[in-house]
């Protein structure tokens, strides 16, 4: 359960393909754009189709680059095996309309650090582009490590080259290249910050390297865009005895969305498996939980006592306990 959003009628002003799989949308909200800082994002309402039915879902997209006072820019990576949001966005054209929020920021940039290492994986470049541009313009000590599957998928490479020049290091998986964390971290002065955005595997590698270098945990900032998980998405069964409910989450559905559809109020915020607010108690599981969050520790995931319902899935059946308590009175 979250505070109601204020939705703003927003027109798609222009569309352009940044890479073969990344499409940029230039948005013009009614009433004009609001100022925003690097790391900010928009919440967007989309009509997502599941089989023959269609539901309104909310997705978060990072705002790209520096504010220009006229438009917002977001970029969406097409995921044919995703939850349907990217496909819904890719079906839109210039002139179409969306409901969006004003900018929100869960990934703020601290401008007081002595140096910065920005690390992006694929579409994770979107919140970091504006950070790189702002830091470079301020003359900050900033470097970026940027990894993608191919040269063609290095989104916004030209903008990054202009901002960072020799301080940009790109790694391309097709050439057998991997992001080299250790030497880049070792070159940082004390108190420097590393900001990371990308898939969960990238974040886990960054966290290991940061810890091994003896760096302070609070100097590592991150944002993820989800995990593909250990298993291919498939339908699974859910029971919530406290509400006398039993239902199915479809292959392309979301456990959090389905709980809300069934009338189970769930706390949440980030919807990316980062904040842990949506974690629910697991009473039992027949099968395996596919933990796709970055909030629970490895030990907690092994214990299977909690599940972050915004991103995680199940192979089999799970029985949950909600926070609802009829016996509690104020």
C-alpha positions in Angstrom: 0.0 0.0 0.0 1.4 3.3 -1.0 0.2 6.9 -0.9 -1.9 7.7 -4.0 0.0 9.1 -6.9 -0.8 12.3 -8.7 -1.0 11.3 -12.3 -0.3 13.9 -15.0 -1.5 13.7 -18.6 1.6 13.4 -20.7 2.1 13.4 -24.5 4.8 11.5 -26.3 6.5 14.3 -28.2 9.1 12.2 -30.1 10.6 8.7 -30.3 14.0 7.5 -31.4 15.9 4.2 -31.3 19.1 4.6 -29.3 20.3 1.0 -29.9 18.7 -2.1 -31.5 16.9 -2.8 -28.2 16.7 0.6 -26.5 14.1 3.2 -27.5 14.0 6.7 -26.2 10.7 8.6 -25.5 10.6 12.4 -25.2 7.7 13.4 -23.0 5.7 16.6 -22.7 3.5 16.7 -19.5 0.5 18.9 -19.3 1.4 22.0 -17.3 5.1 21.7 -18.1 8.1 19.8 -16.7 9.2 19.9 -13.1 12.9 20.4 -12.2 14.7 17.2 -11.3 18.2 16.0 -10.2 20.3 13.1 -11.6 19.0 9.7 -10.5 15.4 10.8 -10.7 12.7 8.7 -12.3 9.1 8.8 -13.5 6.3 6.4 -12.6 4.3 5.6 -15.8 1.0 3.9 -16.1 0.7 1.3 -18.9 -2.0 -0.9 -20.2 -0.3 -4.3 -20.1 -2.0 -7.3 -21.7 -1.9 -10.8 -20.0 -3.5 -13.3 -22.4 -6.9 -11.9 -23.2 -7.1 -9.5 -20.3 -5.6 -6.0 -19.9 -4.6 -4.3 -16.7 -3.1 -1.0 -15.8 0.4 -1.5 -14.4 2.9 1.0 -13.1 6.5 1.1 -14.3 9.5 3.2 -13.3 11.8 4.8 -15.9 14.9 6.8 -15.1 15.1 10.4 -16.4 17.9 10.8 -18.9 20.5 13.6 -19.0 20.2 17.1 -17.7 16.9 19.0 -17.3 16.1 21.3 -20.3 12.9 22.8 -18.9 10.9 21.6 -21.9 10.8 17.8 -21.9 11.5 14.6 -20.0 13.4 11.8 -21.6 13.2 8.2 -20.7 14.5 5.1 -22.4 13.0 1.6 -22.5 14.8 -1.6 -23.3 12.6 -4.1 -25.2 12.2 -7.4 -23.2 10.2 -9.9 -25.1 10.2 -12.3 -22.1 9.6 -9.5 -19.5 6.4 -8.6 -17.6 4.9 -6.7 -20.6 5.8 -3.1 -19.7 8.5 -2.7 -22.3 6.4 -4.2 -25.1 3.5 -1.9 -24.1 5.9 1.1 -24.3 7.3 0.0 -27.7 3.8 -0.1 -29.2 3.3 3.6 -28.5 4.0 6.3 -31.0 4.5 10.1 -31.2 1.3 11.8 -30.1 0.1 9.1 -27.9 -0.6 9.9 -24.3 0.4 8.4 -20.9 -0.2 9.1 -17.3 3.1 10.0 -15.5 4.1 11.3 -12.1 6.4 14.2 -11.4 10.0 13.2 -10.9 10.9 11.2 -7.9 14.4 10.3 -6.7 15.5 7.2 -4.8 19.0 7.3 -6.2 20.3 10.8 -5.3 23.8 12.0 -6.1 25.9 13.3 -3.3 28.0 16.2 -4.7 30.4 16.3 -1.7 32.5 13.2 -2.4 36.2 13.5 -3.3 35.8 11.2 -6.3 33.2 9.1 -8.1 33.2 5.8 -9.9 30.1 5.3 -12.0 29.3 1.7 -13.1 26.6 0.9 -15.7 25.4 -2.3 -17.2 23.3 -2.1 -20.4 20.2 0.0 -19.8 21.5 0.8 -16.4 23.2 3.8 -18.1 20.0 5.8 -18.0 20.3 7.3 -14.4 24.1 7.5 -14.6 24.3 9.6 -17.8 23.0 12.7 -16.1 25.3 12.1 -13.2 28.3 11.9 -15.5 27.3 15.0 -17.3 26.8 17.0 -14.1 29.9 15.8 -12.4 32.1 16.4 -15.4 30.6 19.9 -15.8 31.5 20.6 -12.2 35.1 19.5 -12.7 34.7 16.5 -10.3 37.0 13.5 -10.3 34.8 11.1 -12.1 35.3 7.9 -14.1 32.8 5.5 -15.6 32.9 1.7 -16.3 30.2 0.8 -18.8 29.5 -2.8 -19.9 27.1 -4.0 -22.6 26.7 -7.2 -24.7 27.8 -5.5 -28.0 29.2 -2.2 -29.3 25.8 -1.5 -30.7 24.2 -1.7 -27.2 26.4 0.9 -25.6 23.6 3.4 -25.3 24.4 7.1 -25.2 28.1 6.4 -26.0 28.5 9.7 -27.9 27.1 11.7 -25.0 29.4 9.9 -22.6 32.4 10.5 -24.8 31.7 14.2 -24.8 31.3 14.4 -21.0 34.0 12.0 -19.9 36.5 11.5 -22.8 39.3 9.3 -21.5 37.6 8.7 -18.2 35.1 6.4 -19.9 36.0 2.7 -20.0 33.7 0.4 -22.0 33.6 -3.4 -21.8 31.8 -5.5 -24.5 30.9 -9.0 -23.7 31.0 -10.1 -27.4 34.7 -9.4 -27.3 35.2 -11.4 -24.1 35.6 -8.2 -22.0 34.4 -7.8 -18.4 34.2 -4.8 -16.1 37.4 -4.7 -14.0 36.3 -3.5 -10.6 39.4 -4.1 -8.6 41.9 -1.7 -10.3 39.2 1.0 -10.7 38.3 0.8 -7.0 42.0 0.7 -5.9 42.6 4.0 -7.8 39.9 5.8 -5.8 40.9 8.1 -2.8 39.5 7.5 0.6 35.8 8.6 0.9 35.1 8.2 -2.8 31.8 6.8 -3.9 30.8 4.1 -6.4 27.4 4.4 -7.9 26.1 1.3 -9.8 23.1 0.6 -11.9 22.5 -2.6 -13.8 21.3 -6.2 -13.5 21.6 -8.0 -10.1 24.7 -10.0 -11.2 26.6 -6.7 -11.9 25.5 -5.3 -8.5 26.6 -8.5 -6.7 30.0 -8.3 -8.4 30.4 -4.6 -7.5 29.5 -5.3 -3.9 32.0 -8.1 -3.6 34.8 -6.0 -5.1 33.9 -3.0 -2.9 33.9 -5.1 0.3 37.2 -6.9 -0.7 38.8 -3.5 -1.1 37.8 -2.6 2.4 35.6 0.3 1.4 32.8 1.6 3.6 29.4 0.1 2.7 27.7 3.6 2.8 30.0 4.8 0.0 28.4 2.3 -2.4 25.2 3.5 -3.9 23.1 1.4 -6.3 19.9 1.0 -8.3 18.9 -2.1 -10.1 16.4 -2.9 -12.9 15.5 -6.4 -11.7 16.9 -9.8 -12.1 16.1 -12.4 -14.7 16.1 -15.0 -11.9 17.4 -18.5 -11.7 14.4 -20.0 -13.4 12.3 -19.0 -16.4 9.1 -17.3 -15.4 6.1 -19.7 -15.0 2.7 -19.6 -13.4 2.7 -20.4 -9.6 0.1 -20.9 -6.9 -0.3 -18.7 -3.9 -2.2 -19.2 -0.6 -2.9 -16.6 2.0 -4.7 -18.4 4.8 -5.3 -15.2 6.9 -7.5 -14.0 4.0 -8.8 -17.4 3.0 -7.4 -16.9 -0.5 -5.9 -19.2 -3.1 -4.9 -17.8 -6.5 -2.5 -18.1 -9.4 0.1 -15.7 -10.5 0.5 -16.0 -14.3 3.7 -16.5 -16.1 3.9 -12.7 -17.0 2.2 -11.6 -13.8 3.6 -10.0 -10.6 3.0 -11.3 -7.1 2.6 -7.8 -5.7 0.1 -6.8 -8.4 -1.9 -10.0 -7.9 -2.0 -9.6 -4.1 -3.5 -6.1 -4.5 -6.0 -7.4 -7.1 -7.1 -10.0 -4.5 -7.6 -7.3 -1.9 -4.5 -8.0 0.2 -2.9 -4.7 1.1 0.9 -4.9 0.7 3.4 -2.3 1.7 5.8 -1.3 -1.0 7.9 1.5 -2.4 10.7 0.9 -4.9 9.1 -2.0 -6.8 12.7 -3.1 -7.8 13.5 -5.4 -4.9 15.8 -2.9 -3.2 14.0 -1.4 -0.2 12.6 -4.5 1.4 9.3 -2.8 2.4 7.2 -5.3 0.5 8.9 -8.4 2.1 6.2 -10.8 3.4 6.4 -13.8 5.7 6.6 -17.2 4.1 4.7 -19.9 5.9 5.6 -22.7 3.6 6.8 -23.4 0.0 6.3 -26.4 -2.1 9.0 -26.0 -4.7 11.5 -23.1 -4.8 11.5 -19.4 -4.3 13.2 -17.5 -7.2 14.5 -14.6 -5.1 15.1 -11.7 -7.5 15.7 -8.9 -5.0 18.9 -7.3 -3.7 17.5 -6.6 -0.2 17.5 -10.0 1.5 20.9 -11.4 2.3 22.1 -14.7 0.8 21.4 -16.4 4.2 17.9 -15.0 4.4 17.2 -16.2 0.8 18.4 -19.7 1.7 16.1 -19.7 4.8 13.0 -18.9 2.6 11.3 -17.1 5.5 10.7 -13.9 3.6 9.9 -13.0 0.0 10.0 -9.6 -1.7 6.7 -9.8 -3.5 7.4 -6.9 -5.9 10.0 -8.9 -8.0 10.4 -12.5 -6.7 8.7 -15.5 -8.1 8.1 -19.1 -7.2 8.4 -22.5 -8.9 5.5 -24.4 -7.4 3.3 -23.1 -4.6 3.9 -20.7 -1.7 1.8 -19.9 1.4 2.1 -16.4 2.7 1.1 -14.5 5.8 0.1 -10.9 5.4 0.6 -8.0 7.9 -3.2 -7.8 8.3 -4.3 -8.6 11.9 -8.0 -8.6 12.9 -7.1 -8.9 16.6 -5.1 -5.6 16.6 -7.0 -2.5 17.7 -5.9 1.1 18.3 
